């Protein structure tokens, strides 16, 4: 039996405006509980990170979960994005193993396929709970004219199982990595995350407000901050919008 079988209580809906908003409402009403998971087969007002909308291209993954904030590892409260992205990444690979050479995690928690965005994560805090929303293009991707950056879908790697099966694989991954963080600390999470991330030396751009900096990916600091190798030395990045650059661009 998988960890997800006893860790989660999964509720499925034909349609919701936003799975994350649904979880927020449940928590604010005093009915939130760690282990709740909400899957919508259609999402009409999905939310992404940094105030962006998440567009539902149809037959995609729209999944949100509620976790106990006190179940964080003791050494890095900022570890939730890494736990979430590892669980997401592992779950997608379980769903479509043929994607193993093409999927990649982009700091801190986007999922890329062949360098194009395929999945994203929204993490919010509500009282004693951490809410994690996970969206992925499974069978199709939004029209390129409707999004800021190139996008991809998991079906580009082969046959994709039904949405509920994919969600259960992702839930299993989330349960695994939360427990790993609790028991072994952030170092174990950090090591696994680096294995799934862009290779060291990948050219990156960091954007944030008026900030625009170019450098090369040099790994993660012990607390999960991004290390950016620049001409004038190493810089540690705590937040920002990260873009991959084509080599030689």
N, C-alpha and C positions, 0 to 999 in steps of 0.2 A: 504493500500500500504506500502511495506517495505521501510526502509530508502535506501536500495541499489537501488531501482527503480529510484530514482531521484538523487542519489549521484554519481553514476558511469556511465561511458560510456564504455561498454564492447565490445571488439573486439575479435573474435574467429578465430583461424587459425588451419588448418589441421596439420601443422608441422612447427616448428621453431627450430633453434639451441638452443636458450635460450630466454625465455620470459623477463628475466631481462636485457639481452643484447639489446633486441628490445627496451625496455623502455629507456635504457641509450642512445641508438642512437637517439631516438625521442627527448629526452631532449637536447642532445648535438647539434642537428640540429635546435634547437629553436622552436620546435613544441610541447614541453611538456606542459601538462595542468593537474592540480590537478583533480582527478576523473577518469583519464584514467585507464583502466584495460585490460590486455591482457591474453587470455587463449589459450594455445596450446594443441591440442588433442594428439600430439606426440612431445616430446622434445629430441633433439639428443645430445646437449652439455650443459645440465643443470649445473648450478653452485651452490655449497653449501657454507656454512660458512667456514672460515679458509682455503680457497683455495681448498677445497675438490670438487670433482665432485658429482653431484646428478644424480644417475642412474634411468632412466625411465624403469620401469618394464612392461609398457603397461597399458593403461586405468587408468593412475594415474592423479593426479591433478598437473598441471604446470601453475601457475597463478602469474602474477606480477601486481603491482599497482603503480601509481604515486600519491603522496600526497604533499600538500603544507607544507613545513617545518615550516612555521610560525603558522600553526594550532596546534602546540604542546601546551600542557598545560603549564601554566606559571611557574610551580614549579619544573619540572624535565625533562630537555631535553633528558635525557637518558630513558624516558618512552616509546619510540617507540617499543622496543622489547616486552614490557609487553602488550601494546595495541594490537600489531600484534598477539601475541600468544593467547590473550584472544579472539580476533575476530576469529582466526583460530579454536581454541578449541570449541567455541560456535557454529560456523558454521558446524563443523564436527558432533557435537552432534545433531544439527537440522536435518542433513542429515540422521544420523543413531542413533536415541534415545537409542537403546539398548546398545550402547557403553558407556553409562553414568558412569557405575561402573568400566570401564576398561581403559578409557582414562585419561591421566595425562600430565600436563605441567612440563617440566624439565627446570630449570633455564638456560638461561633466556627465551628461546623460542623454544625449541624442543617439539614435541608432541609424547608421548609414549603410546603404547597399551600393557598392561600387562608387563610393564617395558621395552619393546623393541621399538626401534625408528620406528615411523610410518610417521612422518612429520617433516619438518624443514623449517626454515625461514632465508632468506638472506636480510639484511638491508644495503642500501647504500645511500650516500648523493651525489647529483649532483646539484650544484648551489642552487637554491631556492627550490629544490624538495627533498623529501625523497622517495626512491624507495624500495618497499617491495616485495620480491619474496617468494612465498609459494609453497612448493612441498609436496605431500602426496601420499603414496601407498594406492590406493583405492581397486582395485580388486585383485592385486597380489603384491608381494614384490620381490626385486632382489634376485638372488641366493645367499645363505649365503657365498659362496666362493668368491663372488665379492665385498663384503663389510667388513668393519672393525669390525662391531658390530652386534649383533642379530637384525633383523628387522621384522616388522609385517605389515599387511595391514588391512584396515577398514572392508573388507568383512568377516574377522574372527568374526565379531559381528553380521552379518546378511546381508540382501540384501542392496546394495549400489545404490542410484539413479544414473542417468547419470551424466557425469562429469560436464556439464554445470549447472545442478541443484545444485550440490555440490558447485561449484564456486559461484553461486548466494547466497547460504546460508553463505559462508565465507565472501563474500563482504558485506552482511547485517551485520554480526558480526563486521567487521572492521569499518564500518560506525558508528555503535552504540558506540563502545568503544572509537573511536576518539572523538566523541561528548561528551561522558561521561567525558573524560579526560579534554577537554576544559572547560566544565561547572562546574565540581565538583572537579577537581584537581587529583593529582596522588594518594592521599590516597584512593579514591574510587577504582581506578584501582588496587592498591596494595592489597587491601582487597579481591577483587574478584579473583585476580591471586593466592593468597594464598589458596583459597578454591579449586582451580583446580590443585594445585601443589602437589608434593610428601608430605606425612605427616611429621610434625615436628618430629625430631629424626631419620629420615631416614639416614642410613650411606652413606656418600659421599666420593668420591675422587676428588680432584682438581688437574688437570695437566696443566702446562703451561711452555714451554721451559724446564728448568731444575727443575721446581717446581713439587713436588709431596707431597700432604698433605691429610691426612685422618681426617675425623671428622663426625659430625652429623648435619643435616640440622636444623637450628635454626630460620628460617624465613628470612625476608628481612629488611634491614635498610630502613629508611624513603625515601631515594633516590633510592631504588631499588637494592642496592648492596646485595650480598648474605652473610648471617650470618652463619658462620661455627663454631660449638662448638667443641673445641679440648681439649685434656687433660690439656694443659697449659693455657686454657682460650678461649675467643671468638675472632674469626678473621673475618674481613670484606673483602670480595672478590669482586674486581671490574671487573676482567676478568679471563677467564680460561676455560678449557675443563672439564666439570663436568660429572662424572661417578657415577652411582648408584652401591653400594656394596650390596652383599647378606649379610643379618644379620648373624653374627656368622663367616663370612669369615675371 
